[in-house]
Amino acid sequence: MRAVRALTGVYGYSADQPWLPGLPHAAAILATYFVFGVQACVTGLLLATLASFIVYLPVIALALNGGRAIAADAAAPALTMKAQLALFGLWTVTAWIGAALASV
């Protein structure tokens, strides 16, 4: 578990603490810069961020809520470590695919 937390940049995670992206996200997007160039890197970053907020976060929130819609007055479910890793993986894959498509 320590290795997973070290990879994701999450130390001392608790349900009350907000999860903030950190070094892994910066490393993932910088890697696309060195492979594809600056324009493709920015395109991949924008596509990954857009897809994350429009598709990935709502789908994971639904999964964490048992597939039920979250009530307007209810708090959003806390992101578990597995959910954080899934979001990071999806974001990274989307950033790389977006950068690869933009460089063609």
C-alpha positions as CSV (number, residue, x, y, z in Angstrom):
1,M,0.0,0.0,0.0
2,R,2.9,2.4,0.7
3,A,4.1,1.9,-2.9
4,V,0.7,2.8,-4.3
5,R,0.5,5.9,-2.1
6,A,4.1,6.9,-3.1
7,L,3.2,6.5,-6.8
8,T,0.0,8.6,-6.5
9,G,1.5,11.3,-4.3
10,V,-1.1,10.6,-1.6
11,Y,0.4,10.5,1.9
12,G,-1.6,10.2,5.1
13,Y,-4.9,10.0,3.1
14,S,-8.1,10.2,5.1
15,A,-11.7,10.4,4.0
16,D,-11.9,14.0,5.4
17,Q,-8.9,15.2,3.4
18,P,-9.5,16.3,-0.2
19,W,-7.5,14.6,-2.9
20,L,-5.3,16.8,-5.0
21,P,-3.5,15.7,-8.1
22,G,0.3,16.2,-7.8
23,L,3.5,14.9,-9.2
24,P,2.2,11.9,-11.1
25,H,-0.1,14.1,-13.1
26,A,2.7,16.5,-13.9
27,A,5.0,13.7,-14.9
28,A,2.4,12.1,-17.1
29,I,1.7,15.3,-19.1
30,L,5.4,16.3,-19.3
31,A,6.2,12.9,-20.8
32,T,3.8,13.7,-23.6
33,Y,5.7,17.0,-24.2
34,F,9.0,15.2,-24.7
35,V,7.4,12.6,-27.0
36,F,5.0,14.6,-29.1
37,G,5.8,18.3,-28.6
38,V,4.2,21.3,-26.9
39,Q,1.0,21.6,-29.0
40,A,0.1,17.9,-28.7
41,C,1.0,18.1,-25.0
42,V,-1.5,20.9,-24.4
43,T,-4.1,19.2,-26.5
44,G,-3.8,16.0,-24.6
45,L,-3.9,17.9,-21.3
46,L,-7.1,19.7,-22.3
47,L,-8.8,16.6,-23.6
48,A,-7.9,14.6,-20.5
49,T,-9.1,17.3,-18.1
50,L,-12.4,17.7,-20.1
51,A,-13.0,14.0,-20.2
52,S,-12.2,13.6,-16.5
53,F,-14.7,16.2,-15.4
54,I,-17.5,15.3,-17.9
55,V,-17.2,11.5,-18.0
56,Y,-14.8,9.9,-15.5
57,L,-15.7,11.7,-12.3
58,P,-19.5,11.3,-12.6
59,V,-19.2,7.7,-13.5
60,I,-16.9,6.9,-10.6
61,A,-19.1,8.9,-8.2
62,L,-22.1,6.8,-9.4
63,A,-20.1,3.7,-8.8
64,L,-19.1,4.7,-5.3
65,N,-22.8,5.6,-4.6
66,G,-24.0,2.1,-5.5
67,G,-25.2,3.2,-9.0
68,R,-27.8,5.6,-7.5
69,A,-27.9,9.2,-8.4
70,I,-26.5,11.5,-5.7
71,A,-29.3,13.6,-4.1
72,A,-28.9,17.4,-4.4
73,D,-28.6,17.8,-0.6
74,A,-26.3,14.8,-0.1
75,A,-22.5,15.0,0.0
76,A,-20.5,13.4,-2.7
77,P,-19.0,10.1,-1.8
78,A,-15.3,10.1,-0.7
79,L,-12.8,8.9,-3.3
80,T,-11.2,5.7,-2.3
81,M,-7.6,4.8,-3.2
82,K,-8.9,2.5,-5.9
83,A,-11.0,5.3,-7.3
84,Q,-8.1,7.7,-7.3
85,L,-5.9,5.2,-9.1
86,A,-8.7,4.5,-11.7
87,L,-9.1,8.3,-12.3
88,F,-5.3,8.7,-12.7
89,G,-5.1,5.8,-15.1
90,L,-8.0,7.0,-17.2
91,W,-6.7,10.6,-17.2
92,T,-3.2,9.5,-18.2
93,V,-4.4,7.2,-21.0
94,T,-6.7,10.0,-22.3
95,A,-3.8,12.5,-22.2
96,W,-1.5,10.2,-24.2
97,I,-4.2,9.3,-26.7
98,G,-5.1,12.9,-27.2
99,A,-1.5,14.0,-27.6
100,A,-0.8,11.1,-30.1
101,L,-3.9,12.1,-32.2
102,A,-3.0,15.7,-32.1
103,S,0.6,15.1,-33.3
104,V,-0.6,13.2,-36.5
